[in-house]
Amino acid sequence: MREDTQYTPFDLERADVLVLFGITGDLARKMLLPALYHLAARGDLTVPVVGVASTGWDDAALRAHARQAVVEAVPDADPAVLDRLAGRLSMVSGDITEDATFTRLRTAVDGFGFVTYYLAVPPALFTTVAAALARAGLNREARLVVEKPLGHDSASARELQDELSRYFDSAHLLRVDHFLGSEAVEGLMVGRFANTLLAPIWHRDYVDNVQITLAESFGVADRGSFYDPVGCVRDVVQNHMLEILTYLAMEPPGADDTSALGLEKWRVLRATRTMDPADTVRGQYEGYREIEGVAPGSTTETYVATRLFVDNWRWSGVPFYLRSGKALAVTATEVVVELRKPPLELFGAKSGGTPANIIRFRVDGDTGIRAELMLRKPDADGTPVTVPVGIDFERVLGRQQLPYEAVLLGATVGNAEYFAFFPTIMESWRIVDPVLDPPEPPLPYAPGSWGPAEAARLPGLRQWHQPSPRLFGDE
């Protein structure tokens, strides 16, 4: 196996300083700076943070920006924690395409020891930054962390990996998929393997189908120029949704380390069939083409629904239905596991049949688990009724940390658990490659709906189990 396809080791170096490229950008403002605040509040942010951007800001301007970003995300932010965070921030201003910027960066990190470089910049700049770091001698005693997407198809992912590997070897290159930092997503594995209540039924003898929904009620807004070249499949299906699938379908790892976990994820994806265009529906919400930055006559999909199969002993014949889209009815990321019906109908004949038991996992927003069981209602002639039973994670377990808290902490302390392995990335691209950039235009759908009507008629699908606005709220 080539070196750049090896699984990242789990005994990575601990960083002495975090360098955040793109610290003045949208991702940093909405996600990274609030995550750093929460790390500081827990006492987990123990290293300086050096920001790099072309804004012309000094340290004071960056600190003011960080305070504002945190307060927007955390209205009750503790002033003392804000002070601690601000005290760790410093700024290197300059164009990241110019070597002079990296000369100033070398001065800023001199004497700190091991460095983590986090690239919150467009993917087109990944190689530019990596090469400039190498020219400045900054790729030694350092690791590089890159955001998704890694490439835009299998060939470009391989090319980008080869380019980055010229400057950082496999043990010093981490690839972000922030869903891996989600406590609720990681909880899927804990729920499966730590509870003998669930483990015995988690296979084809008991599971009828699995549905994974990543829905957003909002549209592209002012991100048309970013989203239009990407689309729904590249934006969330190839990474986030297939990562969720691996947690749902994988076998238990043989050891408690990230290499064993990565191997089991790879095995699941390796057994997963490629997406079949005949089993896939692409959609585009009405009004998308009028958004600034979207190409006239764009055929980019803002919605996709598909059926997948995992061809192994555990899941053979069980359909996995995936769908995601923007401008849908609700915002929710939810997994539904529908169990097979009992072999004999004893209680629901009068009402047309007893519904199947389903188990819902909400892995974003109001996270939790909810099972829908059938119970007898005294005044209903013995006809079973559906009763929800579940756990609201935040209420029972306390505050759920932001995914980027885990990502940034892992990038700093050297925990590879929250990062995607390159072999799994390549398998993910293999799975989605057949439906990338098809010649047929996407089907229109109304904003606020559940997407094109054709998605409800995927082969073998009886019904989508629609998420509610809240897992434990009103239906």
PyMOL commands that set and color helices and strands:
alter all, ss='L'
color gray80, all
select helices_A, chain A and resi 3-5+26-42+59-73+79-88+99-109+123-135+154-165+170-172+178-181+183-193+199-201+224-227+231-249+258-270+277-279+288-290+349-351+393-397+403-413+416-418+422-435+453-457
alter helices_A, ss='H'
color red, helices_A
select strands_A, chain A and resi 17-21+49-53+89-93+115-119+142-146+173-175+207-215+280-285+303-309+319-325+332-339+358-362+368-376+384-392+443-445
alter strands_A, ss='S'
color yellow, strands_A
deselect
rebuild
show_as cartoon
